[in-house]
Amino acid sequence: MKNRVITISREFGSGGRTIGRETARKLNIPCYDQELIQHLAAESGFTEEYVKEQGEYAPYSGWLNALTGRTNGLTNQDHLWVLQRRIILDLAEKGPCVILGRCADYILRDSADCLTAFIHADMARRARRIVEVYGQREEAPEKRLRDKDKRRASYYQFYTDTAWGDARNYHIALDSGVLGIQRCVDILAQLF
């Protein structure tokens, strides 16, 4: 029997991490985000900071691979992808859970009873949130948002050949800026 899993993809600053954690708490099931990074770091030998940062970059292609860490035909990012896929499959096999990001929606598409969600909000609300919640500087938070989302989209496209953020690729897309964090939690918990 397949375990019920909620995967949450999210725009940076949309509150997706908070929504995932609160949904898991409400459902009394594990939530994997930082814990997934810790697993990847332990198994890969890379630092958590490296895993967190490089896990959102698509590998370079062509001759640059020779200069950017390609070993045995795989880039460091490719190596992390293989480990990440196995870890996500193992976590979903253990029992119901919430998994944040890391292409979990794609990885689990055929092996878990998955509810896939995409959390988004308008630029102004996300910019305000990263300044207030994450302590980002007030100068140009929009640039930080665009850069982070661009990396996530590129990584997702590279490894899944699917468009990140396209509502057709998720069961539900929630605007946390309009609905609010708690309402998003309630909706996901109800759909679980």
N, C-alpha and C positions, 0 to 999 in steps of 0.2 A: 504494500500500500504506500502511495506517495504521501509525504508529509506536506502540510499546508505551509507555504512560505510567502511572505510579503517582501518584494524587492522594491527599493525606492531609489530612483534616479532623481537627481535634482540639480537645479541651477544653483550656482554659488550664491549664498546669501538669502535663499528662499525659505530657510528654516527646515529644510528636508531632514537634516540630521536630528533636530529636536523632535520633529514629527515622528520619525522612525523610532527613536528611543522611547517617546511617550506612548506610542502605539504598542510597542513591545511590553512596556510596563503595564499598560491597561489590560493586555491580553495575558500577562504573566508568562511570557516566552522570552528567550534570549534575543538580543539585538547585536548584530555583528557589524562593526565599523572599525574602530581603533583596534579591536581584538583581531580582526582579519589582518590588519597591517602587522600586528605583533606576530601572528602565525607566519606570515610571509617573511618577515625579517628573520625569525628563528630558523626557518627552513632554508632560506636562501643564503644566509650569512651576511646579507646587507644590513645596514642600519635601518631603524624604523623611519628616520628622516628621509633616507634615500628611497625606500620603498614608497613612502607617502608621496614624494615628489615625482619620482620616475614612473609611478603607476598611473600617471595621467598624461604621459607623453607617448605619442606613437613613435616607434623606432624610425630612424632615418633609413632611407633606401639607397640602393646603389653603392658606389665606392666609398661613401662616407662611413658605412658600417665597419670597414676595416680600421677606421680611425676612432670609432666611438664605442668600442667595447664588444664587438662581435667575437664570439668564441663558439667553436663547433657549429658554425652556421646560424647561431642564435644570438641576438642582441641581449643585453641584460634585461630589457623590457620584455622580450620574447620569453626568456627564462622565467621572469616574474609572472607572465601571463599563464604559462603552463602550471606553475605552482598554484597560482591564484584559482585557476579553474578547478584543480583537484581539491583544494581546501574548501571552496564554496560547495562543491558537490558533496564532500564529506560532512560539512556542517548541516546542509539540508537533509542529508540522510539520517542524521542523529535525531531530528525532531523538528517540530514547528518553530519558526524563527522569523525575524526581520533581518534582512541583509541590505546594507546601504551601499549603493554605487558598485564600482568594480565590475560592471557589465553582468552582474548577477542575473538580471532579467533574461539576458541572452543565454548565459551559461546553463540556467535551469529550465529553459523553455520546454525541454522534452523529458526532464527527469524529476520534476516536482510539481505538486499542485500549487501553482504560482499565481499570486495576484501581483501584477506589475503596475507600479504607480510612478508618475512623473510629477514632481513638485516644482512649480514655477511661480514667479511674481514679477511685477513690472520693475523696471530698472531703478526708479526712484525709491521704492520701498526696500529693494535689496541693498541699494547703496546706503540708505539710512541704517539698515540692520547691521551691515558689516562694520559701520562706524560705531554704533551703540553696543553691539554684542561682542564683536571680535576685536574692537579697539583699533580698527584701521584708521589711518590718517584721513582727515576730512578732505584733503586734496586728492582729487581724481579717483574716488572709489569706483566710479563707472569704468575706468580703464582696467582696474583690477578685476572687476566682474567680467568684463568682455574677454580679458586674457585667460582667466580661469575657465570660463565656459567654452572658449575656443579650444583649449587644450583637452577638455573633457570630450567635446564633440569629435575632435580629431582622433583621439585614442579610441573612442567607441566605434567610429567609422572604420578605423584601421583593423580592429580585431573582430568586428561583427559584420562588417559590410552593410551596416544599417544606420539610418540617421538617428542620432541622439536627439531627444526632445520632440520627435515627430509623434504626435498623439496617436497615430495609427499603430505605433509599435508598443503601446502600453494599454492596459485594460482601463486605466483611469488617469486623467491629468487633472491636478488640483491647483488652483491659483491661491496660494497661501496668503497673498496680500489682500485678496478680497474675502476669502472664507475665514482667515485667521488660523493660527496654529491648532487650537483646540478643536475646531470644527473639522479640520483635516484629519486629526487623530480619531475623532468620533466616526467619521465616514469610513476610514480604513478599518477600524476595529469592527464596525458593523458589517462590512463586506467580508471580513475574515471568516 
